[in-house]
Amino acid sequence: AGEFLSLKGLCYFEKGEYKKAINMLRKAIDEGLEFRKDFLALDYLYLAKAFWKFERVEEARKYLEIGKQNGVYQFIPQVSPQINLLLRKINTSST
């Protein structure tokens, strides 16, 4: 179920339906913690990006950090540039 929720959340994000994306990705994370870590990496990244779209900077930062603490980003190294870019944006807007 976690993988389905992840994909659905990513689809909502791509459609620009960020509130739906946030809800779906949170569910995916809750249900998917024991599932595929590569999906979780995308869940945390896109959840942070969705919060960023609503200018909810602290929540965006929080989910990027949780993903980092859970060690999920190592499973798909190609997300590192996206994470670094978003962190730079967050840090710039926080100063």
N, C-alpha and C positions, 0 to 999 in steps of 0.2 A: 504494500500500500504506500510506503514511503516514497518509492521511486515514481509512482503515478502522481502523487501529490507534488513532487518536485517538478516534474514535467509540466503539470498543469499550472503551477506557480510561475514557471519560466514563460509559458505561453501568455499568461495574463500580463507579465512584465513587458513582453515584446509588443503586446497590443496597447500598452500605455495604461492598463487598468491596474495601477499601483496598489490601491487599497486591497483589491482582490488578491494581488500577488503577495502582499504582506501576509494576509490571512492564510493563504494556501501554503506559503513557504514556512510559516511558523508551525503549521500542522505537520508538514513534511519533516521538519527538524524534530518535533516531539515524537513522531512515530518512527523516524528513521535512524535514530541514534545507533542502533545495532546493525544497520544495513550498510550499504555501500558508502564508503567515505568520499568517493568522488562526487556522488550526488550531494552529499552534505556540504562539500566545499562550494558547490554552485549555489546551494540553498542559502548559505551564510552570505556569500558575495552578493547575490541578487536581492536578498532581503536588505542588506546594507544599501545597495543602490536604490531600492525603492524608497527607503527612508530618506535618502539623500534628495530624491526628487521632491519630497515634501518639506525639504529644508529642516529635517529632524536630525541634525548633525550628531548629537550625542547618541541617539539610537543607532545611527549608521555605524559610528565608531564602535559601539558596544558589540554589535553582531560581527564585525570584522575581527574584533579581539576574541570573542568567544570561539569563532572558527579557528583562530590561531592557537588558542589554548587547548582546543580539542585535537589539534594536530591534523586537521583534515586537508589543509592546502597542499601538503606534500604529495597527495595522491593525484593531483592534476596541476603540474607545475606551470602550465600555460596560463593559469589565472593570476599568477604573481604580478605581471605587469598591470592588470586591471586593479588588483588590490592596492598596489603601490600608487597608482594614479588616483584612486579614490581617497586613499589616506592623505596624499598631498593636498587634494581639494579640501578635505575635512580640516586638516591642520591649518591651511591658509585661511579658511573661513572662521576658524576659532580664534585667530589672533587679532 
